[in-house]
């Protein structure tokens, strides 16, 4: 087997050098032309005239040869440049092919517009993940016995989810604190604190920079933090120097309701702002955590409290009525909307489901901090987020959106494509 190694930059440089040589040769030929093709006879005798004619003929032949050489040189330089371009194009195509396998195209957040559009495509790895792991979850959640237990808050399955952080083996996947190896590996300190009786896990990096992120985990309201939450939070602390505060709020099967949890999360955010200043505090929430985060900041605005410096929401479910007919066209891995609707009713407690503390779509967006929202076209939250986007335009709210074609619910934390967006999210949080 033979191997060919092409360095486009070196080929381009060589072509440039050759072009310079060609230019120098052309100048030399021009300078010599007058003295080699127009030689005067040294004397008026016949011999001198014959010798002058002979040298002039040789000079003209030399100039003709020089012109042919210049033409060949120009063709060679052109061919070399074209080859370098071809190899560079091939390299770019190969890089794009690898990007399609390993990463989704970068999508820049855009301010709210009246006509939201989705852009980009999932990478091949994410397509495989969607077709296997997430499809398996969809099948599991849609099994009649599973679905029946999800709507029964006292069922063995819901009890198992609530108790998972205390069960060896399960607590690695569903735990109320990071696995021990994470802080050891990253040189971080994990402390268990509390706010008004609610446990709060504080992840402090080795070199804290004074910024704080209140990170509210998702899980549809009935799951404790998942392993990927702790990985994301630990990596954020390690890479940015921000201290991460993770409230371990009660789950719906433990009696949690929006009317109790939203004021408490809002109070936690307010206490961080009081201690560190609004510009040093931001809010991150995914899925149900995004719902809680948006409702809590709306609560701060409604009660004339200072809001955090920034907020990023990943697939927040903003309307727990699930009444948008467009939701029916979404191929989601989550439980059926009928099940989610019943869980939403439990979360509402004594409040109407259309109260902003339950469904933040119905709250005012005025007074919010700069906010970025991520969603996908196969995200159950997307249809209602399109309405939220239009509300943001109407109310002049500083909300930007990242809308990705083909991505599923909570795609930033749960798919391989999301890994490439965390540096962008860190910047949006000001962390």
MARKOL-758336 format. One record per residue (C-alpha): residue number from 1; x, y, z. Coordinates in steps of 0.02 Angstrom, whole numbers, m for minus. Layout:
(NUM,(X,Y,Z)) ...
***
This chain:
(1,(0,0,0)) (2,(67,173,m43)) (3,(39,329,59)) (4,(30,509,1)) (5,(54,651,123)) (6,(m3,822,67)) (7,(27,983,163)) (8,(m83,1117,82)) (9,(3,1260,175)) (10,(175,1203,115)) (11,(111,1183,m64)) (12,(37,1357,m62)) (13,(199,1427,6)) (14,(299,1337,m130)) (15,(183,1406,m264)) (16,(209,1581,m196)) (17,(398,1558,m200)) (18,(391,1493,m378)) (19,(284,1639,m432)) (20,(415,1757,m360)) (21,(554,1666,m454)) (22,(451,1678,m614)) (23,(430,1864,m588)) (24,(617,1886,m565)) (25,(655,1785,m722)) (26,(531,1887,m823)) (27,(614,2047,m766)) (28,(785,1978,m813)) (29,(724,1928,m986)) (30,(651,2102,m1015)) (31,(812,2186,m961)) (32,(916,2075,m1075)) (33,(803,2091,m1226)) (34,(867,2261,m1282)) (35,(1047,2208,m1272)) (36,(1031,2038,m1354)) (37,(909,2073,m1495)) (38,(962,2247,m1550)) (39,(1153,2234,m1562)) (40,(1234,2366,m1673)) (41,(1381,2327,m1784)) (42,(1549,2376,m1710)) (43,(1598,2448,m1879)) (44,(1521,2476,m2047)) (45,(1616,2333,m2133)) (46,(1524,2176,m2191)) (47,(1605,2060,m2061)) (48,(1549,2166,m1913)) (49,(1374,2177,m1984)) (50,(1365,1987,m2006)) (51,(1425,1954,m1827)) (52,(1298,2078,m1756)) (53,(1158,1993,m1854)) (54,(1211,1823,m1788)) (55,(1207,1879,m1604)) (56,(1041,1966,m1630)) (57,(967,1805,m1701)) (58,(1030,1707,m1550)) (59,(957,1839,m1435)) (60,(788,1827,m1518)) (61,(794,1638,m1501)) (62,(838,1655,m1318)) (63,(692,1773,m1291)) (64,(573,1652,m1378)) (65,(636,1511,m1267)) (66,(618,1624,m1116)) (67,(438,1661,m1162)) (68,(401,1474,m1176)) (69,(484,1444,m1008)) (70,(383,1585,m930)) (71,(221,1510,m999)) (72,(268,1338,m932)) (73,(315,1415,m764)) (74,(148,1505,m752)) (75,(55,1343,m790)) (76,(156,1250,m658)) (77,(121,1381,m525)) (78,(m64,1377,m570)) (79,(m67,1187,m558)) (80,(22,1190,m389)) (81,(m101,1317,m320)) (82,(m247,1215,m385)) (83,(m175,1057,m305)) (84,(m154,1145,m138)) (85,(m333,1205,m149)) (86,(m395,1030,m191)) (87,(m302,954,m44)) (88,(m363,1091,73)) (89,(m541,1062,11)) (90,(m521,876,41)) (91,(m456,910,216)) (92,(m604,1025,251)) (93,(m725,893,188)) (94,(m643,762,299)) (95,(m653,880,448)) (96,(m836,912,411)) (97,(m868,725,401)) (98,(m788,700,572)) (99,(m889,847,640)) (100,(m1049,766,577)) (101,(m1003,609,672)) (102,(m945,685,834)) (103,(m1025,857,850)) (104,(m1175,958,799)) (105,(m1146,1120,704)) (106,(m1125,1269,818)) (107,(m1284,1370,837)) (108,(m1271,1549,896)) (109,(m1404,1611,1017)) (110,(m1520,1736,933)) (111,(m1635,1865,1013)) (112,(m1819,1825,1018)) (113,(m1910,1846,852)) (114,(m2090,1825,801)) (115,(m2046,1680,687)) (116,(m1928,1561,779)) (117,(m1831,1444,665)) (118,(m1732,1286,700)) (119,(m1559,1263,627)) (120,(m1416,1137,626)) (121,(m1426,947,626)) (122,(m1385,815,757)) (123,(m1218,726,742)) (124,(m1214,543,693)) (125,(m1172,491,872)) (126,(m1323,584,938)) (127,(m1434,507,804)) (128,(m1375,335,861)) (129,(m1406,383,1043)) (130,(m1581,445,1002)) (131,(m1621,284,908)) (132,(m1556,169,1046)) (133,(m1542,233,1225)) (134,(m1676,366,1217)) (135,(m1792,255,1115)) (136,(m1772,121,1250)) (137,(m1822,250,1382)) (138,(m1975,296,1279)) (139,(m2027,113,1269)) (140,(m2000,93,1456)) (141,(m2101,247,1505)) (142,(m2243,197,1389)) (143,(m2263,21,1460)) (144,(m2438,16,1539)) (145,(m2375,m51,1708)) (146,(m2241,85,1716)) (147,(m2360,223,1660)) (148,(m2487,167,1791)) (149,(m2357,179,1930)) (150,(m2295,350,1873)) (151,(m2466,428,1901)) (152,(m2483,344,2071)) (153,(m2370,445,2186)) (154,(m2371,306,2318)) (155,(m2326,166,2195)) (156,(m2172,56,2223)) (157,(m2086,132,2071)) (158,(m2108,312,2130)) (159,(m2051,260,2304)) (160,(m1898,178,2228)) (161,(m1854,338,2134)) (162,(m1869,441,2294)) (163,(m1764,317,2394)) (164,(m1632,290,2259)) (165,(m1503,407,2341)) (166,(m1502,290,2493)) (167,(m1487,126,2396)) (168,(m1311,62,2358)) (169,(m1287,45,2171)) (170,(m1434,155,2126)) (171,(m1365,309,2212)) (172,(m1224,316,2084)) (173,(m1354,349,1948)) (174,(m1482,441,2055)) (175,(m1395,526,2199)) (176,(m1411,681,2306)) (177,(m1225,719,2296)) (178,(m1084,696,2170)) (179,(m1001,525,2164)) (180,(m847,528,2275)) (181,(m726,507,2130)) (182,(m779,672,2047)) (183,(m720,797,2180)) (184,(m564,691,2211)) (185,(m523,689,2026)) (186,(m553,876,2003)) (187,(m483,939,2168)) (188,(m652,1008,2225)) (189,(m736,1021,2394)) (190,(m915,964,2420)) (191,(m1012,1030,2569)) (192,(m1188,992,2626)) (193,(m1275,1152,2678)) (194,(m1459,1198,2690)) (195,(m1582,1339,2660)) (196,(m1741,1344,2764)) (197,(m1728,1157,2794)) (198,(m1695,1115,2610)) (199,(m1528,1027,2581)) (200,(m1407,1119,2466)) (201,(m1250,1039,2393)) (202,(m1108,1162,2369)) (203,(m970,1116,2245)) (204,(m819,1229,2271)) (205,(m676,1222,2146)) (206,(m494,1221,2197)) (207,(m476,1404,2146)) (208,(m646,1490,2168)) (209,(m666,1654,2074)) (210,(m812,1727,2173)) (211,(m951,1682,2050)) (212,(m1097,1572,2102)) (213,(m1218,1468,1997)) (214,(m1381,1405,2072)) (215,(m1404,1244,1972)) (216,(m1580,1170,1978)) (217,(m1584,991,1917)) (218,(m1717,914,1805)) (219,(m1805,747,1819)) (220,(m1989,783,1783)) (221,(m2015,822,1967)) (222,(m2006,638,2020)) (223,(m1820,598,1996)) (224,(m1673,653,2105)) (225,(m1517,722,2017)) (226,(m1444,604,1887)) (227,(m1261,562,1867)) (228,(m1248,675,1714)) (229,(m1306,823,1821)) (230,(m1163,798,1942)) (231,(m1037,776,1801)) (232,(m1097,937,1719)) (233,(m1096,1037,1881)) (234,(m925,972,1934)) (235,(m849,1008,1764)) (236,(m924,1183,1764)) (237,(m845,1220,1933)) (238,(m678,1149,1876)) (239,(m673,1242,1710)) (240,(m741,1411,1765)) (241,(m695,1431,1949)) (242,(m878,1462,1994)) (243,(m952,1386,2150)) (244,(m1107,1281,2110)) (245,(m1255,1279,2229)) (246,(m1374,1132,2198)) (247,(m1538,1134,2296)) (248,(m1602,960,2333)) (249,(m1786,1006,2326)) (250,(m1919,878,2376)) (251,(m2001,775,2238)) (252,(m2187,768,2198)) (253,(m2202,595,2277)) (254,(m2130,671,2435)) (255,(m2268,801,2439)) (256,(m2181,944,2349)) (257,(m2291,1077,2269)) (258,(m2252,1233,2171)) (259,(m2328,1346,2303)) (260,(m2199,1285,2430)) (261,(m2045,1254,2322)) (262,(m2045,1409,2209)) (263,(m2038,1536,2353)) (264,(m1901,1431,2435)) (265,(m1793,1420,2278)) (266,(m1822,1605,2248)) (267,(m1766,1638,2427)) (268,(m1608,1536,2399)) (269,(m1566,1637,2243)) (270,(m1601,1799,2338)) (271,(m1488,1746,2481)) (272,(m1345,1712,2359)) (273,(m1372,1884,2280)) (274,(m1370,1967,2452)) (275,(m1208,1876,2497)) (276,(m1114,1896,2333)) (277,(m1199,2029,2225)) (278,(m1316,2003,2078)) (279,(m1176,2013,1949)) (280,(m1091,1863,2030)) (281,(m1246,1752,2038)) (282,(m1331,1660,1894)) (283,(m1462,1524,1876)) (284,(m1452,1363,1775)) (285,(m1597,1242,1757)) (286,(m1640,1097,1644)) (287,(m1810,1019,1606)) (288,(m1912,1028,1767)) (289,(m1767,1123,1844)) (290,(m1783,1251,1704)) (291,(m1968,1266,1744)) (292,(m1929,1296,1927)) (293,(m1789,1417,1885)) (294,(m1896,1527,1772)) (295,(m2043,1526,1894)) (296,(m1926,1571,2038)) (297,(m1849,1720,1948)) (298,(m2024,1778,1895)) (299,(m2069,1764,2080)) (300,(m1922,1878,2126)) (301,(m1980,2006,1998)) (302,(m2161,1996,2060)) (303,(m2101,2029,2238)) (304,(m1985,2173,2189)) (305,(m1828,2076,2232)) (306,(m1660,2087,2143)) (307,(m1638,1961,2003)) (308,(m1477,1865,1964)) (309,(m1355,1927,1833)) (310,(m1398,1793,1704)) (311,(m1499,1636,1675)) (312,(m1485,1485,1559)) (313,(m1630,1365,1539)) (314,(m1614,1196,1452)) (315,(m1779,1129,1384)) (316,(m1888,1211,1518)) (317,(m2068,1147,1516)) (318,(m2159,1312,1529)) (319,(m2341,1256,1517)) (320,(m2394,1107,1623)) (321,(m2568,1104,1548)) (322,(m2487,1018,1396)) (323,(m2634,1085,1296)) (324,(m2535,1142,1143)) (325,(m2594,1031,998)) (326,(m2421,1040,917)) (327,(m2352,932,1059)) (328,(m2436,782,976)) (329,(m2313,789,832)) (330,(m2160,779,945)) (331,(m2067,613,954)) (332,(m2013,628,1136)) (333,(m1929,499,1248)) (334,(m2025,565,1400)) (335,(m2179,482,1476)) (336,(m2344,513,1385)) (337,(m2413,689,1401)) (338,(m2566,620,1489)) (339,(m2449,557,1626)) (340,(m2350,718,1632)) (341,(m2513,815,1645)) (342,(m2563,717,1801)) (343,(m2392,743,1878)) (344,(m2412,928,1838)) (345,(m2578,930,1930)) (346,(m2492,857,2083)) (347,(m2354,987,2071)) (348,(m2485,1126,2060)) (349,(m2559,1075,2228)) (350,(m2688,1208,2271)) (351,(m2635,1327,2132)) (352,(m2712,1335,1958)) (353,(m2602,1248,1829)) (354,(m2599,1414,1736)) (355,(m2522,1504,1885)) (356,(m2346,1565,1841)) (357,(m2274,1471,1990)) (358,(m2332,1310,1905)) (359,(m2323,1359,1721)) (360,(m2205,1507,1696)) (361,(m2272,1535,1519)) (362,(m2415,1631,1602)) (363,(m2300,1746,1702)) (364,(m2229,1914,1657)) (365,(m2061,1914,1569)) (366,(m2025,2096,1608)) (367,(m1883,2121,1730)) (368,(m1797,1957,1690)) (369,(m1606,1955,1677)) (370,(m1520,1913,1512)) (371,(m1580,1736,1478)) (372,(m1535,1602,1352)) (373,(m1651,1456,1317)) (374,(m1600,1295,1229)) (375,(m1725,1178,1146)) (376,(m1740,1053,1002)) (377,(m1868,1022,866)) (378,(m1905,851,944)) (379,(m1919,929,1116)) (380,(m2087,916,1202)) (381,(m2055,1091,1270)) (382,(m2028,1168,1097)) (383,(m2208,1213,1047)) (384,(m2237,1312,1207)) (385,(m2064,1390,1198)) (386,(m2114,1460,1027)) (387,(m2256,1550,1116)) (388,(m2137,1607,1253)) (389,(m2022,1676,1119)) (390,(m2163,1780,1045)) (391,(m2208,1841,1220)) (392,(m2028,1894,1243)) (393,(m2038,1999,1084)) (394,(m2200,2080,1139)) (395,(m2134,2119,1313)) (396,(m1959,2166,1260)) (397,(m1881,2033,1371)) (398,(m1693,2000,1351)) (399,(m1713,1818,1302)) (400,(m1610,1731,1168)) (401,(m1644,1559,1098)) (402,(m1543,1413,1032)) (403,(m1662,1306,930)) (404,(m1585,1147,859)) (405,(m1659,1040,722)) (406,(m1683,857,766)) (407,(m1627,872,947)) (408,(m1732,796,1085)) (409,(m1790,851,1256)) (410,(m1648,905,1372)) (411,(m1523,873,1232)) (412,(m1386,979,1310)) (413,(m1363,866,1464)) (414,(m1414,697,1389)) (415,(m1337,691,1214)) (416,(m1159,695,1149)) (417,(m1196,854,1051)) (418,(m1227,948,1211)) (419,(m1046,927,1267)) (420,(m991,1055,1138)) (421,(m1108,1190,1204)) (422,(m1053,1195,1386)) (423,(m913,1323,1357)) (424,(m1043,1434,1273)) (425,(m1164,1408,1418)) (426,(m1026,1450,1544)) (427,(m1002,1617,1457)) (428,(m1190,1652,1452)) (429,(m1198,1620,1639)) (430,(m1052,1737,1667)) (431,(m966,1596,1759)) 
***
